[in-house]
Amino acid sequence: MAPEQLAGERVTAAADMWSWAVTMAFVGTGELPFKGESLTATAFAILHSEPHVGRLPEPLGSLVHRCLDKDPAVRPSARGALSELVAAGARLMGPMPPMVSALDTDEKSASSQRAPAAPPGPQAGSGEGLIGGGLASRGRRRRRENGRASWRWRAAALLTLILLVAGAGGFAFTVSRRGASLERLTGGQARIGQLAAEAAARTQAITWILHQASPAAVVSCDAQVCADLASSGFPSSNLLPLGPASNDPLGSDLVVATATVRNQFGSRLAVYAPAIIASFGTGTDRIDIMWVYPGGAGAYRAALPAALRVRKAADAQLLTNSNIGLSATARAQLLSGQIDPWLPLLIVTMAHSHPLRIVDFASQSPGGGPASLLRWVDLATTVPAAHLTRAAYLGWMRSFIGTQRAEYHPVWVQQVTLRTGQVVLRMGYGAPSPLS
């Protein structure tokens, strides 16, 4: 609720922009910009506190801040906000909102600026004679005006009383019809929050699959997630929608375990999909990205110790290779045995031609679960011992990677700038990966 609504002032379309900004802040950060331990404390925060919206990408962050300004006149219109987002690259899904002339003045200032109109003369048979029109109707108008003023005064007094009582630490509710209405209100707010949490977890899971899963992976999911993945560009031929009559998804590589999927398959899900690669949300809203392992849970658990030993042995070979330089971070990561098995094979093969320097390994996997490995490596874009210019060295690396066979070919290869300012060539493999 916008501050002008709480203060009992005139409400315009600017209040809608306030509500939109609150929604965007919650979707982007998982937190409300104004919080309190009670409805009263939240109302006080809306009226007097600055919003907390976390880190939102620009221009969304500054736009949300402007829409949460206490002054409605400062907030952009819907058309203005959408125009800024479109200019920043957002894709327009429908027509732009129409141009609307905003009413910048409230009722009091508008009425004070109007010239007083001459009272109309009495109409025959209307009852608006000297008594009816001059006294009775005037009395009715005065009562209506006094009623409005009295209502505004009572609203302001009630809000002040609520804030004072809340500040003193006590607030009592009477179980009555008003109490029941409050329960319905808070219940509705809780349901809205639950829907927002479900949508946020689903968006995170879909984003993970689009950026982390191999495009060749076969993904099983409920109807909504599969539809969202297909509309976002994931190959529809590799999607297996799970309906009420679906068999166990043993032919897939990954399962998007939403509440619908968990309820459908129950404990069987963990039998054939024992490894959680990523997880988003909590409680009933949780969505797990699960790996369907050949042979099921028993075979997966039995293979884990041997797979870890094989990975550590392969990683140790990189430490002894004189053509491979490593930063302290990369060395520690190698010793953990959590490097994707495809990476050491590619790195050793590349080092036969020219020296390499590994800056670090990265999972690039938000929500990573216990089965998540480090599937990305950052390589320096120039190594003096190679005796090649930066352009020639980069060209060699890209050419070498491009000639690899499908099973050894990285899914993503791109130049990135690290937080330290160093430019590296990042390459990585999509999930799922073999244990060893």
C-alpha positions in Angstrom: 0.0 0.0 0.0 1.4 3.4 -1.1 2.1 6.0 1.6 -0.6 8.3 0.3 -3.1 5.6 0.8 -2.1 5.1 4.4 -2.2 8.8 5.0 -5.7 9.1 3.7 -4.7 11.4 0.8 -5.8 11.4 -2.8 -4.7 8.3 -4.7 -3.8 8.3 -8.4 -2.1 5.9 -10.8 1.2 6.7 -9.1 0.1 4.3 -6.4 0.0 1.5 -9.0 3.6 2.3 -9.8 4.5 2.0 -6.1 2.8 -1.4 -6.0 4.7 -2.5 -9.2 8.0 -1.4 -7.7 7.3 -3.4 -4.5 6.5 -6.5 -6.6 9.7 -6.1 -8.7 11.8 -5.7 -5.5 10.3 -8.8 -4.0 10.8 -10.9 -7.2 14.4 -9.6 -7.7 15.6 -10.0 -4.1 13.1 -12.3 -2.3 12.6 -9.5 0.3 10.0 -6.8 0.7 11.4 -3.2 0.6 9.5 -2.3 3.7 9.2 -4.7 6.6 7.9 -4.8 10.1 7.0 -7.3 12.8 3.4 -6.4 12.4 1.0 -4.6 10.0 1.4 -1.5 12.0 5.2 -1.6 12.0 5.1 -2.2 8.2 2.8 0.8 7.8 5.2 3.0 9.8 8.1 1.8 7.6 6.2 2.7 4.5 5.4 6.2 5.8 8.8 7.0 7.2 11.6 4.6 6.2 13.7 4.3 3.1 13.2 1.2 0.9 15.7 -1.6 0.9 15.8 -3.3 -2.5 19.1 -5.0 -2.6 21.1 -5.1 -5.8 18.9 -5.0 -8.9 20.3 -4.8 -12.4 20.2 -1.4 -14.0 18.1 0.4 -15.2 15.6 -1.7 -13.1 17.3 -0.7 -9.8 17.1 3.0 -10.2 13.6 2.7 -11.7 12.3 0.8 -8.7 13.9 3.4 -6.4 12.1 6.2 -8.2 8.8 4.4 -8.1 9.2 4.0 -4.3 9.5 7.7 -3.7 7.2 9.0 -1.0 6.1 11.8 -3.3 3.7 10.4 -6.0 4.6 13.3 -8.4 8.2 12.0 -8.6 7.3 8.5 -9.6 7.4 7.7 -13.4 4.3 6.7 -15.3 3.7 3.2 -16.5 4.5 4.3 -20.0 7.7 6.1 -18.9 8.9 3.1 -16.9 8.2 0.7 -19.7 9.9 3.0 -22.2 13.1 3.0 -20.1 13.1 -0.8 -19.9 12.5 -1.2 -23.6 15.3 1.3 -24.3 17.6 -0.9 -22.2 16.8 -4.0 -24.3 13.7 -5.4 -22.7 11.4 -7.1 -25.3 7.9 -5.5 -25.5 5.3 -8.3 -25.2 2.3 -6.0 -25.9 1.3 -2.5 -26.8 2.6 0.5 -24.9 0.3 2.0 -22.3 -1.7 5.0 -23.6 -0.6 8.5 -22.8 -2.6 9.7 -19.8 -2.6 13.2 -18.5 -1.8 13.0 -14.8 -3.8 15.0 -12.3 -1.0 16.6 -10.3 -3.2 18.5 -7.9 -5.3 17.1 -5.1 -9.0 17.8 -4.5 -8.3 20.6 -2.1 -6.0 22.6 -4.3 -8.1 22.0 -7.3 -11.3 23.1 -5.6 -9.6 26.2 -4.2 -8.5 27.3 -7.7 -12.0 27.0 -9.2 -14.0 30.2 -9.4 -17.2 29.9 -7.2 -20.2 29.3 -9.4 -23.4 31.3 -9.0 -26.1 29.2 -7.3 -28.8 28.2 -9.7 -32.2 29.5 -9.2 -35.0 27.4 -7.7 -36.9 25.2 -10.0 -40.6 25.0 -9.8 -41.9 21.8 -8.2 -38.4 20.8 -7.2 -38.7 21.5 -3.5 -35.6 23.7 -3.7 -37.2 27.0 -2.6 -36.0 29.2 0.1 -36.4 26.5 2.7 -35.6 23.4 0.6 -32.7 24.9 -1.4 -31.4 27.5 0.8 -31.5 25.9 4.2 -32.2 22.2 3.8 -29.9 21.4 0.9 -27.2 23.7 2.4 -27.6 21.7 5.6 -27.2 18.5 3.7 -24.1 19.8 1.9 -22.6 21.0 5.2 -23.3 17.6 6.8 -21.6 15.8 3.9 -18.6 18.2 4.0 -18.5 17.8 7.8 -18.8 14.1 7.3 -15.8 14.0 4.9 -13.7 16.2 7.2 -14.8 14.2 10.2 -13.8 11.0 8.4 -10.4 12.3 7.4 -9.9 13.6 11.0 -10.9 10.2 12.4 -8.6 8.3 10.0 -5.7 10.5 10.9 -6.4 10.2 14.6 -6.8 6.4 14.3 -3.5 6.1 12.4 -1.7 8.3 15.0 -3.3 6.2 17.8 -2.2 3.0 16.1 1.4 4.2 15.8 1.5 5.5 19.4 0.2 2.3 20.8 2.5 0.2 18.7 5.4 2.3 19.9 4.4 1.6 23.4 4.7 -2.0 22.7 1.0 -3.0 23.0 -1.7 -3.7 20.5 -4.9 -5.7 21.2 -7.3 -7.1 18.6 -10.9 -7.9 19.4 -12.2 -11.1 17.8 -15.0 -9.8 15.8 -16.1 -9.3 12.2 -13.2 -6.9 11.8 -10.8 -9.5 13.2 -12.2 -12.0 10.7 -11.6 -9.5 7.9 -8.0 -9.0 9.1 -7.5 -12.8 9.1 -8.8 -13.0 5.5 -6.5 -10.1 4.5 -3.4 -11.6 6.1 -4.3 -15.0 4.7 -4.6 -13.5 1.2 -1.2 -11.8 1.7 0.3 -15.1 2.8 -1.1 -16.8 -0.4 0.3 -14.1 -2.6 3.7 -14.5 -0.9 3.6 -18.3 -1.5 2.8 -17.8 -5.1 5.6 -15.3 -5.5 8.0 -17.8 -3.8 6.9 -20.6 -6.1 7.4 -18.4 -9.2 10.8 -17.2 -8.0 12.0 -20.8 -7.5 10.7 -21.9 -10.9 12.4 -19.0 -12.6 15.7 -19.8 -10.9 15.4 -23.5 -11.9 14.6 -22.7 -15.5 17.5 -20.2 -15.7 19.9 -22.8 -14.2 18.9 -25.4 -16.9 19.2 -22.8 -19.7 22.7 -21.9 -18.6 24.1 -25.0 -16.9 22.6 -28.1 -18.5 24.0 -29.4 -21.8 21.6 -28.8 -24.7 21.9 -32.5 -25.5 20.6 -33.5 -22.0 17.1 -35.0 -21.9 15.1 -33.2 -19.2 11.9 -34.4 -17.5 9.7 -31.8 -16.0 6.1 -31.0 -15.2 3.9 -29.4 -17.9 4.5 -25.8 -16.8 8.3 -26.0 -16.5 8.6 -27.8 -19.8 6.5 -25.2 -21.5 8.6 -22.4 -20.0 11.9 -24.1 -21.0 10.7 -24.6 -24.6 9.5 -21.0 -24.9 13.0 -19.9 -23.6 14.9 -21.8 -26.3 15.7 -25.2 -24.8 15.4 -27.9 -27.4 11.8 -29.1 -27.2 12.8 -32.5 -28.6 14.9 -33.0 -25.4 12.0 -32.3 -23.0 9.8 -35.1 -21.5 6.7 -33.6 -19.9 5.5 -35.6 -16.9 1.7 -35.9 -16.7 -0.5 -37.9 -14.3 -0.2 -41.0 -16.5 3.6 -40.7 -17.2 6.0 -43.6 -16.5 9.1 -43.1 -14.4 11.5 -40.8 -16.4 14.3 -43.4 -16.6 15.1 -42.3 -20.2 16.1 -38.7 -19.1 19.3 -37.3 -17.8 17.8 -34.6 -15.5 14.6 -34.3 -13.6 13.2 -31.0 -12.5 11.6 -32.0 -9.2 8.8 -29.5 -8.5 6.2 -30.2 -5.8 4.0 -31.6 -8.6 6.6 -34.1 -9.6 7.5 -35.1 -6.1 3.8 -35.7 -5.3 3.4 -37.8 -8.4 6.4 -40.1 -8.0 6.9 -40.0 -4.2 9.9 -41.9 -2.8 10.6 -43.6 -6.2 12.1 -40.3 -7.4 15.2 -40.6 -5.2 15.7 -44.2 -6.3 16.4 -43.5 -9.9 17.5 -39.8 -9.5 19.7 -39.9 -6.5 22.0 -36.9 -7.1 20.8 -33.4 -6.5 22.9 -31.0 -8.7 21.1 -27.8 -7.7 18.2 -26.7 -5.5 16.1 -23.6 -5.3 13.4 -22.4 -2.9 12.4 -24.0 0.5 9.7 -26.1 1.8 6.9 -27.1 -0.6 8.2 -24.5 -3.0 11.6 -26.2 -3.3 12.7 -27.3 -6.8 15.5 -29.8 -7.1 17.5 -30.5 -10.3 18.2 -34.2 -10.0 20.5 -36.5 -12.0 19.1 -39.8 -13.2 22.0 -42.2 -12.6 22.2 -45.5 -14.5 21.5 -48.3 -12.1 19.8 -46.1 -9.5 20.7 -44.9 -6.0 22.6 -48.0 -5.0 24.9 -47.9 -8.0 25.4 -44.2 -7.5 26.4 -44.4 -3.8 28.7 -47.4 -4.6 30.5 -45.5 -7.4 31.2 -42.3 -5.4 34.3 -43.3 -3.4 36.1 -44.8 -6.5 35.1 -41.8 -8.7 36.6 -39.4 -6.1 39.9 -41.3 -6.1 40.0 -41.3 -10.0 39.4 -37.6 -10.1 42.1 -36.8 -7.5 44.6 -39.0 -9.5 43.8 -37.2 -12.7 44.0 -33.8 -11.1 47.4 -34.7 -9.5 48.8 -35.2 -13.0 48.1 -31.6 -13.8 50.1 -30.5 -10.8 53.2 -32.4 -12.1 52.9 -31.1 -15.7 55.6 -28.5 -16.4 53.6 -27.0 -19.2 50.7 -26.2 -16.9 50.9 -23.3 -14.5 48.4 -22.8 -11.7 47.4 -20.0 -9.3 47.2 -20.8 -5.6 43.4 -20.9 -5.9 43.5 -23.4 -8.8 46.0 -25.6 -7.0 43.7 -25.8 -3.9 40.7 -26.6 -6.1 42.5 -29.4 -7.8 43.5 -31.0 -4.5 39.8 -31.1 -3.5 39.0 -33.7 -6.2 35.8 -31.8 -7.2 36.9 -30.9 -10.8 34.6 -32.1 -13.6 36.3 -35.1 -15.2 36.2 -33.6 -18.7 38.4 -30.7 -17.8 41.7 -32.4 -17.0 41.5 -34.5 -20.2 41.1 -31.3 -22.3 43.7 -29.3 -20.4 46.4 -32.1 -20.6 45.8 -32.5 -24.3 46.1 -28.7 -24.9 49.3 -28.5 -22.9 51.1 -30.8 -25.3 51.0 -28.0 -27.9 51.6 -24.9 -25.8 52.0 -23.9 -22.2 48.8 -23.1 -20.2 48.1 -21.1 -17.1 45.0 -22.0 -15.0 43.6 -19.0 -13.2 40.9 -20.8 -11.4 38.0 -23.3 -11.7 34.4 -22.3 -11.3 31.1 -24.2 -10.8 29.0 -21.4 -12.4 26.2 -23.3 -10.8 24.0 -21.3 -8.4 22.0 -23.5 -6.1 24.7 -26.2 -6.4 23.9 -29.4 -4.6 26.2 -32.1 -3.2 26.6 -33.6 -6.7 27.7 -30.3 -8.3 31.3 -30.3 -9.6 33.5 -27.5 -10.9 32.6 -27.6 -14.6 34.4 -24.4 -15.8 38.0 -23.4 -16.1 39.5 -19.9 -16.6 42.6 -19.9 -18.7 45.0 -16.9 -19.0 44.8 -15.4 -22.5 48.5 -15.0 -22.8 51.5 -17.1 -21.5 55.0 -15.7 -22.2 56.5 -19.2 -22.5 54.3 -19.8 -25.5 56.1 -17.1 -27.5 52.8 -16.0 -29.2 51.0 -12.7 -29.3 47.8 -12.5 -27.3 45.7 -12.7 -30.5 47.7 -15.7 -31.9 47.5 -17.5 -28.5 43.7 -16.9 -28.2 43.3 -18.0 -31.8 45.2 -21.2 -31.1 43.1 -22.0 -28.0 39.8 -21.4 -29.8 40.9 -23.5 -32.8 42.0 -26.4 -30.6 38.8 -26.4 -28.7 36.8 -26.2 -31.9 38.3 -29.4 -33.3 37.4 -31.6 -30.3 34.9 -34.5 -30.8 31.4 -33.9 -29.5 31.8 -35.7 -26.1 35.0 -33.7 -25.4 33.8 -30.4 -26.8 33.0 -27.7 -24.2 29.5 -26.4 -24.3 30.5 -22.8 -23.6 33.7 -20.9 -24.6 33.9 -17.1 -24.0 36.2 -14.3 -22.9 35.2 -12.9 -19.5 36.7 -10.3 -17.2 37.2 -11.4 -13.6 36.7 -9.1 -10.6 40.4 -8.6 -10.4 40.3 -7.0 -13.9 42.1 -10.0 -15.6 40.7 -11.2 -18.9 40.5 -14.9 -19.2 39.1 -17.5 -21.6 36.4 -19.4 -19.8 35.3 -22.8 -21.1 33.0 -25.3 -19.4 30.9 -28.4 -19.8 27.2 -28.7 -19.2 25.5 -30.9 -16.6 25.3 -33.8 -16.0 28.9 -34.9 -16.2 30.3 -38.4 -15.5 31.5 -39.1 -12.0 35.0 -40.0 -13.2 
